[in-house]
Amino acid sequence: MRTFPSSHLIAVSVLSLSLGVVSMIPSNEASASRQSKPLALPPIQESAEIALPEAEAPLVVEPESPTLELKRLTVKNGDSLSLLFKRAGLSDRDMMNFMAEADQARKLESIRPGHELEFALNTDGQIESLRYIKNRLSSFAYLKEGEGFAYHEEEREPEIYQASRAGQIDSSLYLAGVRSGMDDKLIMELAEIFGWDIDFALDIRKGDSFRILYEERFLDGEKLDNGAILSAEFVNQGQVFQAVRYIHTDGRQEYYTPEGRNMRKAFLRAPVDFRRISSNFNPKRLHPVTKTVRPHRGIDYAASTGTPVWSSGDGKVIESAYHKYNGNYVIIQHGGGVQTKYLHLHKRFVKKGERVRQKQVIGSVGTTGLSTGPHLHYEFLLNGVHRNPRTIVQKLPKAESIDDSIKEDFLRQTQPLMAALIGDNNTELALKETEESGDTL
């Protein structure tokens, strides 16, 4: 075998390597369709200069976002923020750190039953976000940013549509309302609108009727709830009452007659929810306990113990005490020489000398004193003389009318709502179908 000097072998190796590299350099045409690749070469002598293609920058692969565990909790009665954090698997220290690091964290101190908290925890069990959900439209969230949590409010606007309902009364407004497809909120709102003109416990008669135009709120094609009543009509014993909503420039919403007279008056017709009463105004009534004829200068509203009782008008509490016959009672002095009395209360929520507003809760229905069952005994005095609460309020001063300066805007807002109510063929059809069906409520 023939041998070669080592210097010759080195020269041949370098030459071969150079030729191989040159043959691998792409032409201009080829470089347009594919990318060059870096080559891994063995160390060579410094004197050998070889032209190599430029290598690409290495591809940086972002790590995948850590999987978050969501824990959604409903706030219950008696819950505290500490208890909610513990139910989410967090400690008091975690809560204290969060409260110290989060912007506007104090908003969480006013949690309410029925609301929800949604925790998003990372694989280390640490909070990445915390969302407080009031309802489907309103929430706020704390999102992890650096060493703290940024605060964000989230408000969504529902889609609003107009709808109508109508009914004819056979036994009560409530049953007629349910039958017409109204929920409790709409029924009570209707009663509140006309509560200064109609006592729904005493004045309702078979054949009375109503119709309303109201809002329905939708989100993502799904109905959320019913909104406000826009206009309404109630026919009571042949007398027609109408009301329409007006929104003032300051956002305040009130109901007026179509002519602009405020539905709100100095006194409500009834100081309790309209359900039922046990006796009407009767000065020669036989007392149920003593069995003797004693004046019953007022009205008894039968209701369950604890039912809220509200002041029928603005005034000042002149007595709040207990008497062996009246039980727990409250007397309120109003303007114009008017006094109202509320007897047999389970509890009193106001004190002597306190000023109260119309429909402020002043006590609850009970059966204290000389009473055979839970009810409110309500009296109305004008200049010291007992008057029938069912009729006296109609003789008191009328409500104020809309100011002339906004009358034009009032009519612009309200006339279309009244036209939609009165001209609603669906309402007339609903009443006709109710009459023809002969169904009882």
C-alpha positions as CSV (number, residue, x, y, z in Angstrom):
1,M,0.0,0.0,0.0
2,R,1.2,3.5,-1.0
3,T,1.4,6.1,1.8
4,F,1.3,9.9,1.5
5,P,2.8,12.5,3.7
6,S,0.3,13.9,6.3
7,S,0.6,17.4,4.9
8,H,-0.7,16.1,1.6
9,L,-3.7,14.4,3.3
10,I,-4.7,17.7,5.0
11,A,-4.6,19.6,1.7
12,V,-6.7,17.0,0.0
13,S,-9.3,17.1,2.8
14,V,-9.7,20.9,2.7
15,L,-10.0,20.9,-1.1
16,S,-12.7,18.2,-1.0
17,L,-14.6,20.0,1.7
18,S,-14.5,23.3,-0.2
19,L,-15.8,21.6,-3.4
20,G,-18.6,20.0,-1.5
21,V,-19.7,23.3,0.1
22,V,-19.7,25.1,-3.2
23,S,-21.8,22.5,-4.8
24,M,-24.4,22.9,-2.0
25,I,-24.9,26.7,-2.4
26,P,-28.3,27.3,-4.0
27,S,-28.7,29.3,-7.2
28,N,-30.7,32.5,-7.2
29,E,-33.7,30.8,-8.7
30,A,-33.8,28.0,-6.1
31,S,-33.4,30.4,-3.2
32,A,-36.7,32.0,-4.2
33,S,-38.6,28.8,-3.4
34,R,-37.0,27.4,-0.3
35,Q,-35.1,28.7,2.7
36,S,-31.3,28.2,3.3
37,K,-30.3,25.8,6.1
38,P,-27.3,26.3,8.5
39,L,-24.6,23.7,8.2
40,A,-22.7,22.0,11.0
41,L,-19.1,22.0,9.9
42,P,-16.0,20.4,11.6
43,P,-13.2,22.8,12.8
44,I,-10.9,23.8,10.0
45,Q,-7.6,25.7,9.7
46,E,-7.8,29.4,10.1
47,S,-6.2,30.0,6.7
48,A,-9.2,28.3,4.9
49,E,-12.0,30.9,4.2
50,I,-15.2,29.3,3.1
51,A,-18.4,31.2,2.0
52,L,-21.4,29.7,3.9
53,P,-25.1,30.6,3.5
54,E,-26.6,32.9,6.2
55,A,-28.5,31.0,8.9
56,E,-32.1,31.8,9.9
57,A,-32.8,33.2,13.4
58,P,-33.9,30.4,15.7
59,L,-37.8,30.0,16.0
60,V,-39.0,31.0,19.5
61,V,-42.0,28.9,20.7
62,E,-44.2,30.6,23.2
63,P,-45.1,28.3,26.1
64,E,-48.8,27.4,26.3
65,S,-51.0,29.5,28.7
66,P,-51.4,27.6,32.0
67,T,-54.8,25.9,32.5
68,L,-57.0,27.9,34.7
69,E,-59.5,26.4,37.1
70,L,-62.8,28.3,37.4
71,K,-64.7,28.3,40.6
72,R,-68.1,30.1,40.6
73,L,-69.8,30.6,43.9
74,T,-73.2,32.1,44.8
75,V,-73.3,34.5,47.8
76,K,-75.6,33.1,50.5
77,N,-77.2,34.8,53.5
78,G,-74.5,35.2,56.2
79,D,-71.6,34.8,53.8
80,S,-68.5,36.9,54.3
81,L,-65.7,37.5,51.8
82,S,-63.5,35.3,54.0
83,L,-65.9,32.4,53.8
84,L,-66.2,32.7,50.0
85,F,-62.4,32.7,49.6
86,K,-62.3,29.5,51.8
87,R,-65.0,27.8,49.6
88,A,-62.8,28.6,46.6
89,G,-59.9,26.8,48.3
90,L,-58.0,30.0,49.3
91,S,-56.8,31.1,52.7
92,D,-57.3,34.3,54.7
93,R,-53.7,35.2,53.8
94,D,-54.6,34.9,50.1
95,M,-57.6,37.1,50.7
96,M,-55.6,39.7,52.5
97,N,-52.9,39.8,49.8
98,F,-55.5,40.1,47.1
99,M,-57.3,43.0,48.9
100,A,-53.9,44.8,49.3
101,E,-52.9,44.3,45.7
102,A,-56.2,44.9,43.8
103,D,-57.4,48.3,42.6
104,Q,-60.8,49.3,44.2
105,A,-60.8,46.1,46.2
106,R,-63.2,47.7,48.8
107,K,-66.1,47.2,46.3
108,L,-66.0,43.5,47.4
109,E,-66.9,44.5,51.0
110,S,-70.5,45.1,49.9
111,I,-71.3,41.6,48.6
112,R,-75.0,40.7,48.4
113,P,-76.9,37.4,48.6
114,G,-77.7,36.1,45.1
115,H,-74.7,37.7,43.5
116,E,-71.8,35.5,42.3
117,L,-68.0,35.4,42.5
118,E,-66.0,33.7,39.9
119,F,-62.4,32.8,40.8
120,A,-59.9,31.8,38.1
121,L,-56.9,30.0,39.7
122,N,-53.7,28.9,38.0
123,T,-51.9,25.6,38.5
124,D,-50.3,26.9,41.6
125,G,-53.7,27.7,43.1
126,Q,-53.1,31.5,42.8
127,I,-55.7,34.0,41.7
128,E,-55.4,35.1,38.0
129,S,-58.7,36.9,38.0
130,L,-61.7,37.5,40.2
131,R,-65.1,38.5,38.8
132,Y,-68.1,39.8,40.8
133,I,-71.3,39.1,39.0
134,K,-74.4,41.1,40.0
135,N,-76.5,39.9,37.1
136,R,-76.1,39.0,33.5
137,L,-75.9,42.7,32.6
138,S,-73.6,44.1,35.3
139,S,-70.3,42.8,36.8
140,F,-66.8,43.9,37.6
141,A,-63.5,42.0,37.5
142,Y,-60.0,42.1,38.8
143,L,-57.4,40.9,36.3
144,K,-53.8,40.0,37.3
145,E,-51.3,42.6,35.9
146,G,-47.7,42.6,37.1
147,E,-47.7,42.6,40.9
148,G,-51.3,43.7,41.3
149,F,-54.8,43.4,39.9
150,A,-56.4,45.9,37.5
151,Y,-60.1,46.8,38.0
152,H,-62.5,46.6,35.1
153,E,-66.3,47.2,35.0
154,E,-68.4,45.2,32.6
155,E,-71.9,46.6,31.6
156,R,-74.1,45.2,28.9
157,E,-77.1,46.8,27.3
158,P,-80.2,44.7,26.8
159,E,-82.5,44.9,23.8
160,I,-85.8,46.5,24.7
161,Y,-89.2,45.7,23.1
162,Q,-92.7,46.8,23.8
163,A,-95.4,44.3,24.8
164,S,-99.0,44.5,26.1
165,R,-101.2,42.6,28.4
166,A,-104.9,42.9,29.3
167,G,-107.3,41.3,31.7
168,Q,-110.8,41.3,33.1
169,I,-111.4,40.8,36.8
170,D,-113.6,38.1,38.2
171,S,-112.3,37.9,41.8
172,S,-109.1,39.8,42.2
173,L,-106.5,41.9,40.4
174,Y,-103.8,39.4,41.2
175,L,-105.5,36.4,39.7
176,A,-106.6,38.4,36.6
177,G,-103.0,39.6,36.2
178,V,-101.5,36.1,36.5
179,R,-104.1,34.8,34.0
180,S,-103.2,37.5,31.5
181,G,-99.5,36.5,31.6
182,M,-98.2,39.2,34.0
183,D,-95.6,38.3,36.6
184,D,-95.8,39.5,40.3
185,K,-93.6,42.6,39.6
186,L,-95.9,43.9,36.8
187,I,-99.0,43.3,38.9
188,M,-97.6,45.1,41.9
189,E,-96.3,47.9,39.7
190,L,-99.8,48.3,38.2
191,A,-101.3,48.5,41.7
192,E,-98.7,51.1,42.8
193,I,-99.4,53.3,39.8
194,F,-103.1,53.5,40.6
195,G,-102.6,53.1,44.4
196,W,-103.6,56.8,45.1
197,D,-107.0,56.4,43.3
198,I,-108.0,52.8,43.9
199,D,-107.9,50.6,47.0
200,F,-107.3,47.2,45.4
201,A,-108.4,45.4,48.6
202,L,-111.8,47.2,48.8
203,D,-112.8,48.9,45.6
204,I,-112.4,46.1,43.0
205,R,-115.5,44.7,41.5
206,K,-116.3,41.8,39.1
207,G,-116.1,43.1,35.5
208,D,-113.3,45.7,36.2
209,S,-110.6,45.6,33.5
210,F,-107.1,46.7,32.8
211,R,-104.6,46.9,30.0
212,I,-100.9,47.9,30.1
213,L,-98.1,48.7,27.7
214,Y,-94.7,47.7,29.1
215,E,-91.1,46.9,28.2
216,E,-89.5,43.4,27.8
217,R,-85.7,43.2,28.0
218,F,-83.7,40.6,26.0
219,L,-80.1,39.6,26.0
220,D,-78.6,37.5,23.1
221,G,-82.1,36.6,22.0
222,E,-83.2,35.4,25.4
223,K,-85.7,37.3,27.6
224,L,-84.2,38.6,30.8
225,D,-87.2,40.1,32.5
226,N,-90.0,42.7,32.2
227,G,-89.1,46.3,32.3
228,A,-91.2,49.3,33.4
229,I,-94.9,49.9,32.6
230,L,-95.1,52.6,29.9
231,S,-98.8,53.4,30.0
232,A,-101.8,51.8,31.7
233,E,-105.6,51.9,32.0
234,F,-107.8,50.6,34.8
235,V,-111.6,50.6,34.6
236,N,-113.0,50.4,38.2
237,Q,-116.8,50.3,38.7
238,G,-117.2,52.1,35.3
239,Q,-114.7,54.9,36.1
240,V,-111.7,55.0,33.7
241,F,-108.2,55.8,35.2
242,Q,-105.2,56.2,32.9
243,A,-101.5,56.7,33.5
244,V,-98.4,57.2,31.4
245,R,-94.7,57.3,32.3
246,Y,-92.7,60.4,31.8
247,I,-88.9,60.6,32.2
248,H,-87.6,64.0,33.4
249,T,-84.4,65.5,32.1
250,D,-82.7,64.4,35.4
251,G,-83.6,60.8,34.8
252,R,-86.4,60.8,37.3
253,Q,-89.4,58.6,36.2
254,E,-93.0,59.5,37.3
255,Y,-96.5,58.6,36.2
256,Y,-99.0,61.2,35.1
257,T,-102.5,61.3,33.7
258,P,-102.5,61.9,29.9
259,E,-103.3,65.5,30.6
260,G,-100.2,65.9,32.9
261,R,-101.6,65.5,36.4
262,N,-99.3,63.6,38.7
263,M,-100.6,60.2,39.8
264,R,-98.8,60.7,43.1
265,K,-101.0,62.3,45.7
266,A,-100.7,63.3,49.4
267,F,-102.2,59.9,50.6
268,L,-102.3,56.4,49.5
269,R,-105.6,54.6,49.4
270,A,-104.2,51.7,51.4
271,P,-101.2,51.4,53.7
272,V,-100.5,47.7,53.0
273,D,-100.2,45.4,50.0
274,F,-103.6,44.8,48.4
275,R,-104.6,41.3,49.4
276,R,-107.8,41.1,51.5
277,I,-109.5,42.8,54.4
278,S,-111.7,41.4,57.2
279,S,-114.1,44.3,57.6
280,N,-115.2,47.5,55.9
281,F,-115.8,50.9,57.4
282,N,-118.8,50.4,59.8
283,P,-119.5,52.8,62.8
284,K,-122.0,50.2,64.3
285,R,-119.8,47.1,64.0
286,L,-120.2,44.3,66.6
287,H,-116.8,44.0,68.2
288,P,-115.4,40.4,67.6
289,V,-113.9,40.1,71.2
290,T,-116.3,42.0,73.5
291,K,-119.4,41.1,71.4
292,T,-120.8,44.6,72.0
293,V,-121.5,47.3,69.5
294,R,-118.5,49.6,69.5
295,P,-117.5,52.1,66.8
296,H,-115.0,50.6,64.3
297,R,-113.8,53.9,62.9
298,G,-111.4,52.5,60.3
299,I,-110.6,49.5,58.1
300,D,-109.1,46.2,59.0
301,Y,-106.6,44.8,56.5
302,A,-106.1,41.1,57.2
303,A,-102.6,39.9,56.4
304,S,-99.9,37.5,57.7
305,T,-97.9,38.5,60.7
306,G,-94.8,40.4,59.6
307,T,-96.4,41.9,56.5
308,P,-94.9,45.4,56.1
309,V,-97.1,48.4,56.9
310,W,-96.2,51.8,55.4
311,S,-97.2,55.3,56.1
312,S,-99.9,56.5,53.8
313,G,-98.4,60.0,53.5
314,D,-95.5,62.2,54.6
315,G,-95.7,63.3,58.2
316,K,-94.3,63.2,61.8
317,V,-94.7,60.3,64.3
318,I,-96.5,61.8,67.3
319,E,-97.0,58.4,69.1
320,S,-95.3,55.1,68.9
321,A,-96.2,52.9,71.9
322,Y,-98.2,50.0,73.3
323,H,-101.7,49.9,74.7
324,K,-103.6,46.9,76.1
325,Y,-106.4,47.4,73.5
326,N,-104.5,48.8,70.5
327,G,-101.4,46.7,71.0
328,N,-98.4,48.2,69.3
329,Y,-99.6,51.3,67.5
330,V,-98.3,54.3,65.6
331,I,-100.0,57.7,65.1
332,I,-98.7,60.0,62.4
333,Q,-99.5,63.7,62.1
334,H,-99.8,64.9,58.5
335,G,-100.3,68.4,57.0
336,G,-103.8,69.8,56.6
337,G,-105.1,68.6,59.9
338,V,-104.8,64.9,58.9
339,Q,-103.9,62.1,61.3
340,T,-103.5,58.4,60.5
341,K,-103.4,55.6,63.1
342,Y,-102.0,52.1,62.7
343,L,-103.0,49.5,65.4
344,H,-102.2,45.9,66.5
345,L,-98.7,46.0,65.0
346,H,-96.4,43.1,65.5
347,K,-93.4,45.4,65.6
348,R,-92.9,49.2,65.4
349,F,-90.0,50.5,63.3
350,V,-90.3,54.2,64.1
351,K,-90.1,56.3,67.2
352,K,-92.0,59.3,68.5
353,G,-90.8,62.6,66.9
354,E,-89.4,60.9,63.8
355,R,-90.3,62.2,60.4
356,V,-91.5,59.7,57.8
357,R,-92.1,59.7,54.1
358,Q,-95.0,58.3,52.1
359,K,-94.7,54.5,51.8
360,Q,-91.9,54.3,54.4
361,V,-92.3,51.1,56.4
362,I,-93.3,52.0,59.9
363,G,-94.2,48.6,61.3
364,S,-95.5,45.1,60.5
365,V,-98.9,43.5,60.7
366,G,-99.5,41.6,64.0
367,T,-102.2,40.6,66.5
368,T,-101.2,42.5,69.6
369,G,-103.7,44.1,72.0
370,L,-107.4,43.2,71.7
371,S,-107.3,41.3,68.4
372,T,-108.5,37.9,67.2
373,G,-106.0,37.5,64.4
374,P,-103.2,39.2,62.6
375,H,-104.4,42.3,60.8
376,L,-103.8,46.0,60.5
377,H,-106.5,48.4,61.9
378,Y,-106.1,51.7,60.0
379,E,-107.8,55.0,60.9
380,F,-108.0,58.3,59.1
381,L,-108.9,61.5,61.0
382,L,-109.5,65.0,59.6
383,N,-109.4,67.8,62.2
384,G,-109.9,65.3,64.9
385,V,-112.9,63.6,63.3
386,H,-112.8,60.0,62.1
387,R,-113.4,59.8,58.3
388,N,-113.8,56.9,56.0
389,P,-110.4,56.2,54.5
390,R,-112.1,54.7,51.4
391,T,-113.7,58.1,50.5
392,I,-112.0,60.9,52.3
393,V,-108.8,60.9,50.1
394,Q,-110.9,61.7,47.1
395,K,-111.9,65.0,48.8
396,L,-108.4,66.1,49.6
397,P,-106.4,68.5,47.4
398,K,-105.6,67.2,43.9
399,A,-102.1,66.3,42.7
400,E,-100.0,69.0,41.0
401,S,-99.9,69.1,37.2
402,I,-96.8,69.0,35.0
403,D,-95.0,72.3,34.8
404,D,-95.9,74.4,31.7
405,S,-92.2,74.7,30.9
406,I,-91.9,71.0,30.1
407,K,-95.5,70.4,28.9
408,E,-94.3,70.2,25.3
409,D,-91.7,67.6,26.0
410,F,-94.2,65.7,28.2
411,L,-96.7,65.4,25.3
412,R,-93.9,64.5,22.9
413,Q,-92.9,61.6,25.1
414,T,-96.2,60.4,26.4
415,Q,-98.7,60.8,23.5
416,P,-97.2,57.9,21.4
417,L,-97.3,55.6,24.5
418,M,-101.0,56.4,25.1
419,A,-101.7,55.9,21.4
420,A,-100.0,52.5,21.4
421,L,-102.0,51.5,24.5
422,I,-105.4,52.6,23.3
423,G,-104.9,51.6,19.7
424,D,-103.6,48.1,20.5
425,N,-105.8,45.6,18.8
426,N,-104.2,42.8,20.7
427,T,-105.5,44.3,23.9
428,E,-109.1,44.5,22.7
429,L,-108.8,41.0,21.4
430,A,-107.5,39.7,24.7
431,L,-110.5,41.2,26.5
432,K,-112.9,39.8,24.0
433,E,-111.5,36.3,24.3
434,T,-111.7,36.5,28.1
435,E,-115.4,37.4,27.9
436,E,-116.2,34.7,25.3
437,S,-114.3,32.0,27.1
438,G,-116.5,32.2,30.2
439,D,-113.6,31.0,32.3
440,T,-113.5,31.9,36.0
441,L,-110.3,33.1,37.6
